Amino acid sequence: MKYVYEIEQRTFHFREPAGTSRGVYRTRRSWLVRLTDEEGRMGVGECAPLPQLSCDDLPDYEKMLADACEVVARSGQTDFDELRPFPSMVFGLETAVLHAQRGSLALFNTPFSRGEEGIPINGLVWMGNYDEMLQRMEEKLRQGFRCVKIKIGAIGWDEEMALLRLIRSRFSRQDVELRVDANGAFSVDEAPKKLEALARFDVHSIEQPVRAGQWEALARLCREAPVPIALDEELIGANRLREKQELLDAVQPQYIVLKPSLHGGIRGTQEWISEAQKRGIGSWITSALESNVGLNAVAQLAAHVYGPDIQFPQGLGTGQLFVDNIPLPLEIRGDELWVVEGSPTLTLP
């Protein structure tokens, strides 16, 4: 099946600055790819590398994306194996192909895609000063989130500990699950002591406590730390199956956190989950600050790979981040993401 393609660049604007230990996001640039097949069926996917993080965050990204689309258009090949070094492109193209084939943004046939079941999600508290983070945290708790993820590593450690102490003074581990994400902010030397401090607050897990690329030190932390460790940035760039196997065998984390735009697209994410399960490693899926086009695809994938009645909160609460998001029938009800109606459709403004 051959395709005709179009590429449209979009810039989305955050309602509030999104702070991480690597900096603050105020805008988000994406490329929307439309593929139309010989039968006139059209599909849309989102290609959205994260600046200074994605392995395919390249200065000539749009040209390389156009070249990839040209190959797909001419050949009709949709396994995208040669594009593995460019996971955000793979994810967008896979989404567009599935959309065209199914004639719907319900990319997989699941209770979630039919609007019969929601997916539990965590509430995300972005970095800011103490008062800002406290306000955001309390808002998530008021909204009914039973799992809250807090970005740490930017304000003072004592202030961050005070926030966690406040949560635990009001909510037990049975009431609210706490996840923290350091984005590699800790040094190898200070990490053990900080993880011991986090353990006192019954933290479920910490994402990427030290910067990526330190396998020996990270493996030691995973063996010895009192807090389960989840890998995120560490997975970036391990795009071939053998590379994934070597990383998981060497580090043996408790969890991996998968963003299809960063970690291999739909197929690559499924590989990660399969290899993790073989080793007794848990996982969950999260968005990478895409628009609703990418968020829908990530959510559809999560519902597909983890099956009906998902109990483990996923990282899918990003649909309300942008003032100019693309409208899709997705909504948050309490602490779950729902499709408002089955078989969601898409009209690009």
N, C-alpha and C positions, 0 to 999 in steps of 0.2 A: 504494500500500500504506500503510494507516494503522497506527499503533502505539499501544500503551499503554506508559507509561514509569514508572519508579521511580528515585529518586535516593537514594543512601546516602552520607553523609560518613564517611570513615575517616581516622584519624590513625595513621601508621606511625612507629615509633621506631627510630632508627639504633643499630646495635651500638656504633659509636664516633662521636664528633663528626666531622662532615664539614666541614672548614675550607676556605674560599675567601677571596680578597682582599676579598670583600664581607661576610664574616661567617661564622659557624659554624652549621650546621644540626644540630639534635638530634632534631627531629620533622619529619614531612612530611605535609601534609594533602592529601587527594585526595577527589574525588567520583566514585563509581561510578554509571554510568547503565545501567539495564536497559531495553531496548526489546523489546517482544513484539508480533509482527505478527499479522495477522488469521488466519493459519494456525497460530498458537500457537508459532511459532519465536522463541526468545529469544536476544538478544545482549547482551554486556556490554562497555562501554568505560570508560576512565579519563580523567577531566578533572582535570588537576593543574597549575595555574599555579604558577610559582616566585615566592615572595614577593619583592617589590621588584625584580623582573627582568622577568617576563612583561608584555607590553603589556595583557593582560587580568587582571592581578592587581588586582581591584576589591573594594571593601568590601561590595558587594551581589552578589558573584559567584554565590552559590547561587540567589538570586532570578532573576538574569539567565539562569542555566543552566536553571532551571525554565521560564522564559518561552520559551526556545529549544526545549526539549523539547516544550512545549505546541504550538508551531507545527508541529514535525515530526509530532507525534501526530495533529493535526487534518488536516494537508494531505498527509502522506506524502511530502513533498518531501525529497530527500536529496542535493541538490547543495551545500547549505549556503553558497551564494555570499554571502548577506546576512550570514553569521556570520564572514566573513573577519577582521574586527577582533578576533575572539575565538578565536585558534588552538587553545588548549587545549580549548575546548568542541568545536570542529570535529573535533579528533583523537579525542576520546572518542566522539562521535556516529558518525563514520565507522567507527571500530572496532566499535561495537555493531551497526551496520547490516551490515557485512561478516560479523561473527560469526553474526548471525541468518540471513543469506542462505546462507552456506556450511554452517551447522550444525556449525561447528567453529572453534576458535581458529587453525587453519591457514588464515589469511586469504587466502593465495595458494598456488597449487600449485607448490611448488618442492622441490628435493632437501632443503633445510633443513627445510621444514615436514613432509616425510615421514620425517624422522629419518635421512636417508641421508648428510647432509653437515653439517659444522659451519661456523660463521662465525668467522674469526680476529678476535680482540678485543685491545685494549690493556689492560695492567694500569694501574690508576689509583692514584697516590700522592697522598693528600690533604695539605693543609697542616697543619703542626704545628711543634713545635720541632725542632731539628736531629736529636736522638736519635730522636724519633718518626718523622720522615720517613725517616731512615736504616733503621730497623727495617722500616717498611712497604715501602720500596724493595727491601730484601734479601729480604723475603718474596715479593714479586712475581717476583723473579729466580729464587728457589728453586722457585716454582710452574711455572716454565718459560716465562714470558712473553718473547716476542721483541720486543715493542713496549711501552714504558712511557711513560705520560703523567704528568708531574709538575706539580702546581699550584705556581706561584711567585708572589711578590709580597707575602708576608705576613711571613716571617722576614727576617733580614738578608741582603742581596745576597751578601755574602762566604760566608755559610753555604750559600746555595743553589748558589753556584758550587762550593763544596767537595763537595757531593753529586754534582753532575754530573761533577766531576773524578774522584771515586771510581768512578763507574760506568765512565767511559772508561778508567780505569787497569786495569779488569778485563775489560771487554767492548768490542770494536771496533764500529764502525757496522754491519758485516756480521753481528755477533752480536746486537746489541740496538739497535733503533730508538728514539730518544729524541724524544718530543714534549713541549713545555712549554706551559702555559696561564697567561697572566698576568691574565686577566679584567680587562683595561684598567688594570693597576696602574702602568704607566710613564707619565711625562709625555712630551709631544712632544719636549722638549729632550733628555731623557736617553735616549730610546729608541734612537737610532742607536748610541750607545756600548755600550749593554747588548746590543743585537743582535750587535754585533761580538764581544763577549765570548762570547755563546752559540755563535756560529759556530765557535769554537775547539774545541767539544765535538761537532762533527758533528751538531748538532741537526736533526732532520727538518723541524720547523716550529714556529712559535709562534702560539698562538691569541690574538687580540685583544690586541696589546701595549699599545695606548692606549685610553682610554675612547671609547665610541661617539660618533658625531656629528661627527667631525673629518675629513671626507672628503679635503680637500686634503692635510693632513698624512699621513693614512693612505695615500693614493695615492703620495705621495713615498716613504714607507717601503717600499711594495710594489715600487716601481721600483728602489730603491737598496740595500735591506737585503741583507746576505749570508745571511740566514736566510729561507726561504719563510714567508709570512704567511698565516694562515688566519683568516677572519672568522667570528665567532660572535654575540656580543651586537650587533654592527653590523647584523645582519640582522633583528633584532626590530623589529616594527612596519611593515616593508615587506611588506604583505600582498597588495597588488594586483600583477598581472603587470608593469605599467608601472613601478611603484616598484622592483621587483626588477631590471628591465633597467637603469634609471637608476643604481642603486647599483653594479651590476657594471661598467657602462661607465665610471663615474666613478673607481672605486677600482682595478679590475683586480687583485684578489688572486690569489695562487697557488692557494689552496684556500678552500672554505667548509665549515663544520661545521654540520650540520643536526640540530636537535632538533624533531621533528614537533609537540611540545606548544607550542613557542615560535615555530616558523617556518612555520605554515600548515597543520598537519595532514598527512594523507597526500597529498592533492592538491597542497597548497601546496609540500610538500617535493619532489614530482616536478617541479613547475614550476621550482623553484630548480635542481635537478640538470640539467634540460633546458637552461635558459638558461646555466648555467655551462659545460656541454659545448660549446655553440655558440661560446663565447669561449675555449676551451682551458683552463678553470679546473677543477681537481680538486675532489673532495668526498668526505666520508664522513659517516655517520649515527651519532648517539649518543643515548642516553637522557637524560632530564632528571630523574633521581631519582624516576621513577615506581615503583609497585609492579610485581609480575610481570605484571599485566594490561597495563599500558602498555608494559613492557619487551618482552613477547611481540609486541605489535603493531609496535613499532619494529624488532625483529629480523626479523619476517615481511616488513616493508616493505623492509628492507635487502637481504634475500635476493631479493626480487622485482625491485628496480630495478637492482641490480648484477649479477644473473644468477648462474648456477651457478659453483662453484669460485672464490669471492671470494678474492682474494689480499691486498687492502688491509685492514689491521685497522680494525674499527669500534669505537665506544665503547659496548659492550653488556655490560660486566662489573659491573652494579649490582644484580644479583638477590640478592646475599647481604648487602646493606647493612642490611636491617631485621630486627629480632628477631621481628616479627609479620607478615612478608610473606604474601601470599596464595599458597598452594602451587600450583605449576604444574610440569609435567614439563620443566623447563629445567635444564640443568646445564652447568658449565664443566669441560671436559676439557682439561687443559694450558692452552693459550692460545686455545681455541675454545669458543664457545657452541653447545650442541646441544639439540635436542628429543629427549627420552629415547625417546618413541614418536611415530609419525606421528599427525597429527590430534589435537592436545592438547585435552583437555576441561577444564572449569572447574567447581569446586564452591566456592561462597563460604561460608566459615565464619560 
